[in-house]
Amino acid sequence: MEQIELTAAEREIKKGAAKRLRREGKVPAMLYGHGVENLPLQIEILDLKRTLARAGASQLIHLQVGDAPSAQPVLAREIQRDVLSGDPIHVDFLAVSMTERITAEVTIVLVGEPAAVATGEGLLLQGTNSVEIECLPSDLIPSLEVDVTDLELNSAIYVEDLQPPEGITILSDPQELVAQVVYEEVLEEEVEEELLIEEPTEVEVIARGRTAEEEKEK
């Protein structure tokens, strides 16, 4: 796997500095964690956006800070984004040791198509879309693929059924649902039943309100 690299520079913390950096096309950041003191950083926004798009929160980034003799392996942890543009406005980087296990959240990607879904008889439902894992930084994966090709009607895959690569331990609840194939008709009936259950509840509340008013008038 290609190494993901990012360059940063140290910054000063003072009033109004963060806003000034953003106007200059830079993003304030913070480095913390294993073997380092909290270090305020600044990063070019275009470089940061490209890096985050590749690494997300589960891929190792080799962060080169100024003239440091070597890059620091980090994970992007807290990413604050602008509510309108979605651009990062602040990032916390967690420094890690390559010899110590860490935890990370990885996305679940369903691959393949069950036969019942291909024929239109069933629908494929996805439960959780991510799991928490523990591993050495060098064993981190961008996502966990789950093959659902052989999944039959009314059968399901749970977290306990997942088979991660060697060196990775899944920490999420083993009984959490990952994927399930259900009859399309059954799913439609369940939705209709839920709607029917909700409607009488609203009518009942209105009926109770009227009764209370009538009691006051008596």
Secondary structure, 3 states (H helix, E strand, C coil): CCCEEEEEEECCCCCCHHHHHHHCCEEEEEEEECCCCCEEEEEEHHHHHHHHHHHCCCCCEEEEECCCCCCEEEEEEEEEECCCCCCEEEEEEEECCCCCCEEEEEEEEEECCCHHHHCCCEEEEECCCEEEEEECHHHCCCEEEEECCCCCCCCEEEHHHCCCCCCCEECCCCCCEEEEEEEHHHHHHHHHHHHHHHHHHHHHHHHHHHHHHHHHHC
